[in-house]
Amino acid sequence: MPAIWSSRTMAFTRSSKTFFFSFNLLQRRTCSSSTSQPQPQPFNAETICRILSANPTSTVDASLANIPVQMSPDLAVDVLKKLSNAGVLALSFFRWVEKQQGFKHTTESFHELIESLGKIRQFKMIWTLLAEMNRKKLLTRETFSLVSRRYARARKVKEAVEAFEKMEQYGMKPQVSDFNRLIDVLCKSKSVEKAHEVFDKMRMRKIVPDLKTYTILLEGWGTQGNLLRVDEIRREMESEGFEPDVVTYGIVMNAYCKAKKYDSAVGFYHEMVEKGVRPSPHIYCTLINGLGSDKRLHEALQFFEMSKASGFPPEGPTYNAVVGAYCWSTKMEDAYRVVGEMKELGIGPTSRTYDIILHHLIKAQRNQEAYLIFRRMSSEFGCEPSVSTYEIMVRMFCNEGRLEMAMEVWDQMKSKGILPGMHMFSSLIGSLCNESKVDEACRYFQEMLDMGIRPPAQLFSSFKQALIYEGMENTAIHFAVKLDKLRKTPLIA
């Protein structure tokens, strides 16, 4: 065990030294700037998250004890959003902030906490929060939709439907809009068959589906690539008197693109135009994405030119699709040129734009170029990397076996107050185990547990085997006990 704690101490020193230097400098500048009228410190959500993540073993009360910040409901929501991947820390912050003088939580802050607790499957705690929301008259129909979504994401489909049905216990009779949200939740969680069952149950209760109901179900089957069901829903919609609109056509085109039936998708475009339905930017984006991924660059660019002539203002997603189309055809210089156009038009680039470029550079084994683009994102391009951007880079260095670089990127991410999710932990811990760097693997595994994230069974099995191979059976037992405790012990308010 000493090796574990020494490596954790070194990592804490490395990741927090820069922050605390900046923090102390900020304090000195603030104190010396005005003796008669001290200015409030510019603490925002990012700064607060940086403080909290710098030492996860410290309590929130201790970490924020000397922070002179006026906490507003909007700021609390922003912090909770950034703590989305750290359910335990999010709960601690939630309880700390409600003790601040004059502060009252809103429905939105409860929803953000439910979101982060759902990621670590703390459903008992979630129902405790719902009871609290009910007492404070903050419960909404969207609350039950959110709980259902978290259950569905955790592959607890039965519980997702039961959570929806509990609405009536709280005096809310389900309406068509509520059924639409549940069907949407199930479809997006790849439980489309169950969503269709809910759709049938809804009709049995004499609740008439609307256009949105059919659209959601159509999109669900389309995402699954089930073109037979897509055509079936289309025919049913028309028999119920719902004329296909631009949204319907967009969903059908997307379904055919996912099934790699690009000619059929283009055919639906022409059918739509013939019926007098004006194509939307989303339609063009769908076709550019699909044709671009099939390396039909010339056709993708034709639809891009059509989109520009359509009269709609330029949109970032459409330009991202063009960037992707050039990347699929390995025309990186053209992709960079489009990024320049986005900047001139004031519609980007965003971190999503760079994620597309980085993905294709790494796929083409141009890793050095990818790292250079990543390093220049915030300093030269004015675009901060997102958690998915950092995940791409960490995975790249892990696959290269350059674990020091992976950990350096990780520390850079943490210094910006961005917290990793389960997939990032899995990539880094798995790679450290493969390279027999078990002390470092222990440090990150402990950090994952501190955040309340339960590792996948496969990851823990590999981690345990690596410890046993290095003669660290006691450490393996120690983590097995901690993990078991995390699984069985619900969080308390």
C-alpha positions as a Python dict, from the first residue, in 0.01 Angstrom:
ca = {
    (1, 'M'): (0, 0, 0),
    (2, 'P'): (276, 264, 60),
    (3, 'A'): (352, 263, -313),
    (4, 'I'): (-10, 349, -389),
    (5, 'W'): (-22, 644, -154),
    (6, 'S'): (319, 779, -254),
    (7, 'S'): (222, 777, -621),
    (8, 'R'): (-108, 947, -537),
    (9, 'T'): (74, 1216, -342),
    (10, 'M'): (315, 1282, -630),
    (11, 'A'): (24, 1308, -875),
    (12, 'F'): (-165, 1548, -652),
    (13, 'T'): (145, 1765, -623),
    (14, 'R'): (200, 1764, -998),
    (15, 'S'): (-163, 1841, -1092),
    (16, 'S'): (-232, 2104, -826),
    (17, 'K'): (96, 2300, -807),
    (18, 'T'): (17, 2521, -1107),
    (19, 'F'): (-337, 2589, -991),
    (20, 'F'): (-249, 2693, -639),
    (21, 'F'): (29, 2921, -768),
    (22, 'S'): (-229, 3093, -992),
    (23, 'F'): (-482, 3098, -707),
    (24, 'N'): (-237, 3265, -466),
    (25, 'L'): (-131, 3514, -734),
    (26, 'L'): (-497, 3597, -795),
    (27, 'Q'): (-547, 3660, -423),
    (28, 'R'): (-243, 3892, -402),
    (29, 'R'): (-354, 4090, -707),
    (30, 'T'): (-707, 4122, -573),
    (31, 'C'): (-590, 4236, -229),
    (32, 'S'): (-349, 4496, -369),
    (33, 'S'): (-577, 4634, -639),
    (34, 'S'): (-792, 4844, -405),
    (35, 'T'): (-766, 4913, -35),
    (36, 'S'): (-1087, 5112, -4),
    (37, 'Q'): (-1323, 4908, -220),
    (38, 'P'): (-1220, 4539, -250),
    (39, 'Q'): (-1345, 4381, -569),
    (40, 'P'): (-1520, 4039, -563),
    (41, 'Q'): (-1307, 3756, -697),
    (42, 'P'): (-1401, 3623, -1041),
    (43, 'F'): (-1485, 3273, -923),
    (44, 'N'): (-1683, 3085, -1185),
    (45, 'A'): (-1794, 2723, -1224),
    (46, 'E'): (-1463, 2619, -1382),
    (47, 'T'): (-1259, 2768, -1096),
    (48, 'I'): (-1477, 2603, -830),
    (49, 'C'): (-1453, 2265, -1003),
    (50, 'R'): (-1077, 2304, -1029),
    (51, 'I'): (-1057, 2360, -653),
    (52, 'L'): (-1283, 2062, -579),
    (53, 'S'): (-1101, 1824, -814),
    (54, 'A'): (-752, 1930, -699),
    (55, 'N'): (-792, 1722, -383),
    (56, 'P'): (-1085, 1477, -403),
    (57, 'T'): (-1010, 1336, -56),
    (58, 'S'): (-1086, 1671, 109),
    (59, 'T'): (-1443, 1765, 201),
    (60, 'V'): (-1627, 2029, 3),
    (61, 'D'): (-1664, 2234, 321),
    (62, 'A'): (-1287, 2237, 371),
    (63, 'S'): (-1207, 2301, 5),
    (64, 'L'): (-1444, 2597, -29),
    (65, 'A'): (-1418, 2732, 325),
    (66, 'N'): (-1220, 3044, 227),
    (67, 'I'): (-1378, 3112, -109),
    (68, 'P'): (-1551, 3455, -103),
    (69, 'V'): (-1808, 3380, -370),
    (70, 'Q'): (-2176, 3472, -380),
    (71, 'M'): (-2343, 3149, -488),
    (72, 'S'): (-2643, 3201, -715),
    (73, 'P'): (-2881, 2928, -840),
    (74, 'D'): (-2741, 2970, -1194),
    (75, 'L'): (-2380, 2930, -1072),
    (76, 'A'): (-2478, 2622, -869),
    (77, 'V'): (-2635, 2467, -1181),
    (78, 'D'): (-2320, 2542, -1384),
    (79, 'V'): (-2100, 2374, -1121),
    (80, 'L'): (-2329, 2069, -1105),
    (81, 'K'): (-2316, 2040, -1485),
    (82, 'K'): (-1937, 2031, -1472),
    (83, 'L'): (-1954, 1768, -1195),
    (84, 'S'): (-2177, 1550, -1413),
    (85, 'N'): (-1919, 1269, -1415),
    (86, 'A'): (-1856, 1289, -1038),
    (87, 'G'): (-2181, 1196, -865),
    (88, 'V'): (-2037, 1173, -512),
    (89, 'L'): (-1869, 1511, -541),
    (90, 'A'): (-2182, 1660, -701),
    (91, 'L'): (-2394, 1547, -405),
    (92, 'S'): (-2144, 1690, -155),
    (93, 'F'): (-2140, 2023, -338),
    (94, 'F'): (-2522, 2023, -360),
    (95, 'R'): (-2548, 1982, 18),
    (96, 'W'): (-2277, 2240, 82),
    (97, 'V'): (-2437, 2507, -132),
    (98, 'E'): (-2783, 2470, 21),
    (99, 'K'): (-2632, 2564, 357),
    (100, 'Q'): (-2517, 2901, 222),
    (101, 'Q'): (-2716, 3193, 357),
    (102, 'G'): (-3019, 3282, 146),
    (103, 'F'): (-2962, 3005, -109),
    (104, 'K'): (-3247, 2790, -241),
    (105, 'H'): (-3216, 2509, -492),
    (106, 'T'): (-3421, 2516, -811),
    (107, 'T'): (-3578, 2234, -1011),
    (108, 'E'): (-3285, 2263, -1253),
    (109, 'S'): (-3020, 2210, -984),
    (110, 'F'): (-3205, 1901, -861),
    (111, 'H'): (-3220, 1776, -1220),
    (112, 'E'): (-2845, 1821, -1269),
    (113, 'L'): (-2776, 1624, -950),
    (114, 'I'): (-3016, 1347, -1055),
    (115, 'E'): (-2832, 1329, -1389),
    (116, 'S'): (-2491, 1278, -1225),
    (117, 'L'): (-2622, 1033, -961),
    (118, 'G'): (-2794, 834, -1234),
    (119, 'K'): (-2459, 786, -1406),
    (120, 'I'): (-2332, 601, -1098),
    (121, 'R'): (-2665, 419, -1049),
    (122, 'Q'): (-2751, 573, -713),
    (123, 'F'): (-3124, 532, -768),
    (124, 'K'): (-3223, 510, -400),
    (125, 'M'): (-3067, 851, -348),
    (126, 'I'): (-3250, 978, -656),
    (127, 'W'): (-3587, 879, -508),
    (128, 'T'): (-3488, 1054, -184),
    (129, 'L'): (-3430, 1368, -391),
    (130, 'L'): (-3770, 1329, -560),
    (131, 'A'): (-3939, 1316, -220),
    (132, 'E'): (-3748, 1631, -125),
    (133, 'M'): (-3852, 1802, -450),
    (134, 'N'): (-4213, 1707, -382),
    (135, 'R'): (-4200, 1867, -34),
    (136, 'K'): (-4056, 2184, -186),
    (137, 'K'): (-4309, 2180, -474),
    (138, 'L'): (-4029, 2156, -734),
    (139, 'L'): (-4139, 1831, -902),
    (140, 'T'): (-4226, 1851, -1271),
    (141, 'R'): (-4322, 1605, -1540),
    (142, 'E'): (-3969, 1645, -1680),
    (143, 'T'): (-3832, 1509, -1349),
    (144, 'F'): (-3991, 1169, -1412),
    (145, 'S'): (-3870, 1174, -1770),
    (146, 'L'): (-3515, 1234, -1644),
    (147, 'V'): (-3535, 948, -1392),
    (148, 'S'): (-3671, 715, -1661),
    (149, 'R'): (-3386, 817, -1889),
    (150, 'R'): (-3121, 738, -1628),
    (151, 'Y'): (-3280, 396, -1564),
    (152, 'A'): (-3293, 326, -1938),
    (153, 'R'): (-2928, 429, -1982),
    (154, 'A'): (-2841, 182, -1703),
    (155, 'R'): (-3023, -91, -1902),
    (156, 'K'): (-3300, -101, -1639),
    (157, 'V'): (-3585, -77, -1887),
    (158, 'K'): (-3852, -223, -1654),
    (159, 'E'): (-3761, 32, -1385),
    (160, 'A'): (-3765, 313, -1644),
    (161, 'V'): (-4129, 237, -1727),
    (162, 'E'): (-4217, 198, -1357),
    (163, 'A'): (-4064, 540, -1280),
    (164, 'F'): (-4285, 691, -1549),
    (165, 'E'): (-4593, 519, -1406),
    (166, 'K'): (-4523, 666, -1060),
    (167, 'M'): (-4618, 1009, -1193),
    (168, 'E'): (-4979, 939, -1103),
    (169, 'Q'): (-4883, 878, -739),
    (170, 'Y'): (-4766, 1239, -733),
    (171, 'G'): (-5090, 1372, -882),
    (172, 'M'): (-4976, 1397, -1243),
    (173, 'K'): (-5191, 1214, -1497),
    (174, 'P'): (-4981, 1115, -1802),
    (175, 'Q'): (-5056, 1307, -2120),
    (176, 'V'): (-4947, 1242, -2476),
    (177, 'S'): (-4641, 1467, -2423),
    (178, 'D'): (-4534, 1251, -2126),
    (179, 'F'): (-4569, 931, -2329),
    (180, 'N'): (-4368, 1098, -2605),
    (181, 'R'): (-4084, 1169, -2362),
    (182, 'L'): (-4083, 808, -2236),
    (183, 'I'): (-4090, 663, -2588),
    (184, 'D'): (-3805, 899, -2681),
    (185, 'V'): (-3603, 794, -2373),
    (186, 'L'): (-3645, 424, -2456),
    (187, 'C'): (-3560, 475, -2824),
    (188, 'K'): (-3247, 673, -2746),
    (189, 'S'): (-3141, 395, -2505),
    (190, 'K'): (-3178, 138, -2786),
    (191, 'S'): (-3487, -19, -2628),
    (192, 'V'): (-3702, 49, -2934),
    (193, 'E'): (-3904, -272, -2898),
    (194, 'K'): (-4008, -165, -2547),
    (195, 'A'): (-4081, 184, -2677),
    (196, 'H'): (-4319, 32, -2931),
    (197, 'E'): (-4490, -161, -2649),
    (198, 'V'): (-4541, 168, -2462),
    (199, 'F'): (-4681, 317, -2783),
    (200, 'D'): (-4934, 31, -2807),
    (201, 'K'): (-5022, 66, -2437),
    (202, 'M'): (-5076, 438, -2486),
    (203, 'R'): (-5332, 372, -2761),
    (204, 'M'): (-5505, 111, -2542),
    (205, 'R'): (-5552, 385, -2280),
    (206, 'K'): (-5730, 590, -2548),
    (207, 'I'): (-5450, 849, -2560),
    (208, 'V'): (-5424, 950, -2924),
    (209, 'P'): (-5068, 965, -3064),
    (210, 'D'): (-4970, 1292, -3229),
    (211, 'L'): (-4724, 1363, -3508),
    (212, 'K'): (-4438, 1382, -3258),
    (213, 'T'): (-4519, 1032, -3125),
    (214, 'Y'): (-4486, 882, -3470),
    (215, 'T'): (-4176, 1089, -3545),
    (216, 'I'): (-3998, 966, -3230),
    (217, 'L'): (-4085, 602, -3303),
    (218, 'L'): (-3983, 645, -3666),
    (219, 'E'): (-3645, 781, -3556),
    (220, 'G'): (-3602, 497, -3305),
    (221, 'W'): (-3646, 226, -3567),
    (222, 'G'): (-3435, 429, -3809),
    (223, 'T'): (-3147, 442, -3563),
    (224, 'Q'): (-3170, 63, -3536),
    (225, 'G'): (-3146, 42, -3915),
    (226, 'N'): (-3478, -144, -3927),
    (227, 'L'): (-3606, -16, -4261),
    (228, 'L'): (-3908, -250, -4263),
    (229, 'R'): (-4036, -90, -3941),
    (230, 'V'): (-3953, 257, -4074),
    (231, 'D'): (-4169, 199, -4382),
    (232, 'E'): (-4442, 46, -4164),
    (233, 'I'): (-4455, 353, -3937),
    (234, 'R'): (-4456, 583, -4242),
    (235, 'R'): (-4758, 403, -4388),
    (236, 'E'): (-4938, 410, -4053),
    (237, 'M'): (-4875, 783, -4020),
    (238, 'E'): (-5023, 848, -4363),
    (239, 'S'): (-5326, 628, -4285),
    (240, 'E'): (-5386, 839, -3973),
    (241, 'G'): (-5384, 1153, -4185),
    (242, 'F'): (-5035, 1277, -4100),
    (243, 'E'): (-4868, 1411, -4413),
    (244, 'P'): (-4488, 1364, -4402),
    (245, 'D'): (-4318, 1693, -4316),
    (246, 'V'): (-3954, 1801, -4339),
    (247, 'V'): (-3872, 1639, -4002),
    (248, 'T'): (-4021, 1307, -4114),
    (249, 'Y'): (-3823, 1314, -4437),
    (250, 'G'): (-3506, 1397, -4245),
    (251, 'I'): (-3554, 1098, -4016),
    (252, 'V'): (-3623, 862, -4305),
    (253, 'M'): (-3316, 986, -4493),
    (254, 'N'): (-3103, 941, -4182),
    (255, 'A'): (-3234, 584, -4142),
    (256, 'Y'): (-3139, 498, -4500),
    (257, 'C'): (-2796, 662, -4458),
    (258, 'K'): (-2735, 456, -4143),
    (259, 'A'): (-2825, 145, -4341),
    (260, 'K'): (-2581, 269, -4611),
    (261, 'K'): (-2866, 297, -4863),
    (262, 'Y'): (-2744, 634, -4984),
    (263, 'D'): (-2920, 624, -5321),
    (264, 'S'): (-3253, 568, -5143),
    (265, 'A'): (-3179, 862, -4912),
    (266, 'V'): (-3114, 1084, -5213),
    (267, 'G'): (-3438, 949, -5368),
    (268, 'F'): (-3634, 1064, -5062),
    (269, 'Y'): (-3476, 1408, -5100),
    (270, 'H'): (-3613, 1437, -5454),
    (271, 'E'): (-3954, 1303, -5344),
    (272, 'M'): (-3966, 1570, -5074),
    (273, 'V'): (-3882, 1849, -5320),
    (274, 'E'): (-4142, 1722, -5568),
    (275, 'K'): (-4409, 1739, -5294),
    (276, 'G'): (-4320, 2100, -5225),
    (277, 'V'): (-4156, 2040, -4885),
    (278, 'R'): (-3863, 2278, -4841),
    (279, 'P'): (-3542, 2097, -4733),
    (280, 'S'): (-3405, 2214, -4396),
    (281, 'P'): (-3036, 2258, -4300),
    (282, 'H'): (-3067, 1926, -4114),
    (283, 'I'): (-3165, 1751, -4439),
    (284, 'Y'): (-2854, 1880, -4615),
    (285, 'C'): (-2639, 1794, -4314),
    (286, 'T'): (-2772, 1435, -4312),
    (287, 'L'): (-2699, 1383, -4681),
    (288, 'I'): (-2353, 1543, -4662),
    (289, 'N'): (-2265, 1325, -4364),
    (290, 'G'): (-2392, 1008, -4532),
    (291, 'L'): (-2241, 1065, -4875),
    (292, 'G'): (-1918, 1196, -4722),
    (293, 'S'): (-1874, 883, -4510),
    (294, 'D'): (-1919, 675, -4829),
    (295, 'K'): (-1642, 884, -4993),
    (296, 'R'): (-1888, 1020, -5246),
    (297, 'L'): (-1729, 1360, -5196),
    (298, 'H'): (-1844, 1518, -5522),
    (299, 'E'): (-2212, 1447, -5442),
    (300, 'A'): (-2169, 1561, -5080),
    (301, 'L'): (-2027, 1892, -5202),
    (302, 'Q'): (-2316, 1933, -5448),
    (303, 'F'): (-2561, 1918, -5155),
    (304, 'F'): (-2339, 2160, -4965),
    (305, 'E'): (-2369, 2409, -5251),
    (306, 'M'): (-2747, 2354, -5252),
    (307, 'S'): (-2758, 2424, -4879),
    (308, 'K'): (-2573, 2752, -4928),
    (309, 'A'): (-2817, 2853, -5204),
    (310, 'S'): (-3123, 2753, -4997),
    (311, 'G'): (-3150, 3087, -4818),
    (312, 'F'): (-3090, 2950, -4469),
    (313, 'P'): (-2810, 3113, -4266),
    (314, 'P'): (-2495, 2895, -4248),
    (315, 'E'): (-2491, 2650, -3956),
    (316, 'G'): (-2206, 2482, -3773),
    (317, 'P'): (-2336, 2121, -3806),
    (318, 'T'): (-2354, 2152, -4186),
    (319, 'Y'): (-1999, 2281, -4205),
    (320, 'N'): (-1886, 2008, -3963),
    (321, 'A'): (-2040, 1756, -4203),
    (322, 'V'): (-1834, 1906, -4488),
    (323, 'V'): (-1519, 1891, -4273),
    (324, 'G'): (-1598, 1525, -4211),
    (325, 'A'): (-1660, 1460, -4582),
    (326, 'Y'): (-1317, 1598, -4672),
    (327, 'C'): (-1160, 1396, -4389),
    (328, 'W'): (-1319, 1072, -4511),
    (329, 'S'): (-1158, 1138, -4851),
    (330, 'T'): (-826, 1223, -4677),
    (331, 'K'): (-830, 1579, -4809),
    (332, 'M'): (-713, 1739, -4486),
    (333, 'E'): (-603, 2068, -4639),
    (334, 'D'): (-955, 2120, -4771),
    (335, 'A'): (-1093, 2031, -4428),
    (336, 'Y'): (-869, 2300, -4271),
    (337, 'R'): (-987, 2549, -4534),
    (338, 'V'): (-1351, 2487, -4435),
    (339, 'V'): (-1256, 2542, -4070),
    (340, 'G'): (-1121, 2882, -4179),
    (341, 'E'): (-1452, 2956, -4353),
    (342, 'M'): (-1641, 2870, -4034),
    (343, 'K'): (-1432, 3121, -3843),
    (344, 'E'): (-1494, 3393, -4100),
    (345, 'L'): (-1869, 3325, -4086),
    (346, 'G'): (-1870, 3330, -3705),
    (347, 'I'): (-2021, 2978, -3671),
    (348, 'G'): (-1726, 2797, -3521),
    (349, 'P'): (-1516, 2599, -3519),
    (350, 'T'): (-1629, 2415, -3207),
    (351, 'S'): (-1468, 2131, -3015),
    (352, 'R'): (-1690, 1899, -3221),
    (353, 'T'): (-1520, 2027, -3539),
    (354, 'Y'): (-1178, 1944, -3400),
    (355, 'D'): (-1295, 1608, -3264),
    (356, 'I'): (-1384, 1511, -3624),
    (357, 'I'): (-1042, 1618, -3751),
    (358, 'L'): (-853, 1451, -3465),
    (359, 'H'): (-1044, 1126, -3515),
    (360, 'H'): (-948, 1110, -3883),
    (361, 'L'): (-586, 1215, -3827),
    (362, 'I'): (-541, 939, -3570),
    (363, 'K'): (-717, 691, -3797),
    (364, 'A'): (-465, 784, -4069),
    (365, 'Q'): (-182, 738, -3812),
    (366, 'R'): (-94, 1108, -3829),
    (367, 'N'): (-70, 1125, -3450),
    (368, 'Q'): (194, 1396, -3433),
    (369, 'E'): (-22, 1625, -3643),
    (370, 'A'): (-323, 1539, -3424),
    (371, 'Y'): (-133, 1637, -3109),
    (372, 'L'): (-19, 1963, -3269),
    (373, 'I'): (-381, 2051, -3359),
    (374, 'F'): (-490, 1962, -3004),
    (375, 'R'): (-223, 2184, -2848),
    (376, 'R'): (-319, 2479, -3069),
    (377, 'M'): (-693, 2453, -3009),
    (378, 'S'): (-727, 2691, -2715),
    (379, 'S'): (-410, 2898, -2756),
    (380, 'E'): (-434, 2980, -3128),
    (381, 'F'): (-774, 2865, -3249),
    (382, 'G'): (-976, 3004, -2957),
    (383, 'C'): (-1162, 2677, -2897),
    (384, 'E'): (-1142, 2495, -2565),
    (385, 'P'): (-1121, 2114, -2585),
    (386, 'S'): (-1422, 1927, -2445),
    (387, 'V'): (-1414, 1611, -2235),
    (388, 'S'): (-1457, 1407, -2557),
    (389, 'T'): (-1154, 1584, -2710),
    (390, 'Y'): (-941, 1491, -2410),
    (391, 'E'): (-1074, 1135, -2429),
    (392, 'I'): (-961, 1111, -2793),
    (393, 'M'): (-610, 1229, -2702),
    (394, 'V'): (-575, 1009, -2393),
    (395, 'R'): (-684, 706, -2595),
    (396, 'M'): (-438, 795, -2872),
    (397, 'F'): (-142, 810, -2635),
    (398, 'C'): (-255, 493, -2458),
    (399, 'N'): (-271, 307, -2789),
    (400, 'E'): (79, 437, -2869),
    (401, 'G'): (208, 319, -2531),
    (402, 'R'): (308, 678, -2444),
    (403, 'L'): (148, 673, -2101),
    (404, 'E'): (341, 970, -1963),
    (405, 'M'): (188, 1182, -2238),
    (406, 'A'): (-157, 1036, -2165),
    (407, 'M'): (-120, 1132, -1798),
    (408, 'E'): (7, 1477, -1894),
    (409, 'V'): (-306, 1538, -2105),
    (410, 'W'): (-514, 1402, -1816),
    (411, 'D'): (-356, 1651, -1574),
    (412, 'Q'): (-412, 1934, -1822),
    (413, 'M'): (-779, 1839, -1839),
    (414, 'K'): (-813, 1827, -1461),
    (415, 'S'): (-640, 2165, -1425),
    (416, 'K'): (-925, 2313, -1633),
    (417, 'G'): (-1186, 2170, -1399),
    (418, 'I'): (-1300, 1905, -1651),
    (419, 'L'): (-1366, 1568, -1489),
    (420, 'P'): (-1318, 1236, -1672),
    (421, 'G'): (-1588, 979, -1732),
    (422, 'M'): (-1580, 601, -1704),
    (423, 'H'): (-1447, 542, -2057),
    (424, 'M'): (-1144, 764, -1997),
    (425, 'F'): (-1063, 585, -1673),
    (426, 'S'): (-1099, 250, -1849),
    (427, 'S'): (-857, 350, -2128),
    (428, 'L'): (-588, 478, -1894),
    (429, 'I'): (-614, 214, -1622),
    (430, 'G'): (-623, -68, -1877),
    (431, 'S'): (-313, 67, -2054),
    (432, 'L'): (-125, 117, -1727),
    (433, 'C'): (-199, -242, -1629),
    (434, 'N'): (-79, -368, -1968),
    (435, 'E'): (251, -184, -1914),
    (436, 'S'): (283, -320, -1556),
    (437, 'K'): (254, 34, -1413),
    (438, 'V'): (30, -89, -1134),
    (439, 'D'): (110, 187, -883),
    (440, 'E'): (-20, 449, -1126),
    (441, 'A'): (-316, 223, -1215),
    (442, 'C'): (-402, 204, -844),
    (443, 'R'): (-399, 582, -816),
    (444, 'Y'): (-643, 629, -1104),
    (445, 'F'): (-860, 338, -989),
    (446, 'Q'): (-885, 500, -646),
    (447, 'E'): (-973, 833, -807),
    (448, 'M'): (-1248, 662, -1002),
    (449, 'L'): (-1393, 511, -685),
    (450, 'D'): (-1365, 849, -508),
    (451, 'M'): (-1587, 994, -781),
    (452, 'G'): (-1841, 718, -722),
    (453, 'I'): (-1785, 558, -1064),
    (454, 'R'): (-1826, 182, -1065),
    (455, 'P'): (-1583, 22, -1312),
    (456, 'P'): (-1708, -231, -1569),
    (457, 'A'): (-1656, -593, -1464),
    (458, 'Q'): (-1401, -650, -1742),
    (459, 'L'): (-1189, -354, -1630),
    (460, 'F'): (-1183, -465, -1267),
    (461, 'S'): (-1098, -821, -1367),
    (462, 'S'): (-797, -700, -1571),
    (463, 'F'): (-691, -463, -1293),
    (464, 'K'): (-713, -739, -1031),
    (465, 'Q'): (-514, -982, -1245),
    (466, 'A'): (-241, -720, -1295),
    (467, 'L'): (-216, -667, -918),
    (468, 'I'): (-197, -1040, -848),
    (469, 'Y'): (68, -1082, -1119),
    (470, 'E'): (279, -815, -945),
    (471, 'G'): (241, -992, -610),
    (472, 'M'): (-5, -734, -472),
    (473, 'E'): (-281, -972, -361),
    (474, 'N'): (-360, -765, -51),
    (475, 'T'): (-409, -455, -264),
    (476, 'A'): (-640, -652, -495),
    (477, 'I'): (-846, -759, -192),
    (478, 'H'): (-848, -401, -62),
    (479, 'F'): (-996, -269, -387),
    (480, 'A'): (-1241, -560, -415),
    (481, 'V'): (-1379, -471, -69),
    (482, 'K'): (-1402, -102, -159),
    (483, 'L'): (-1577, -179, -486),
    (484, 'D'): (-1822, -413, -314),
    (485, 'K'): (-1897, -144, -59),
    (486, 'L'): (-1956, 110, -336),
    (487, 'R'): (-2196, -128, -510),
    (488, 'K'): (-2396, -213, -198),
    (489, 'T'): (-2393, 111, -1),
    (490, 'P'): (-2633, 378, -125),
    (491, 'L'): (-2538, 742, -83),
    (492, 'I'): (-2713, 924, 198),
    (493, 'A'): (-2843, 1276, 202),
}
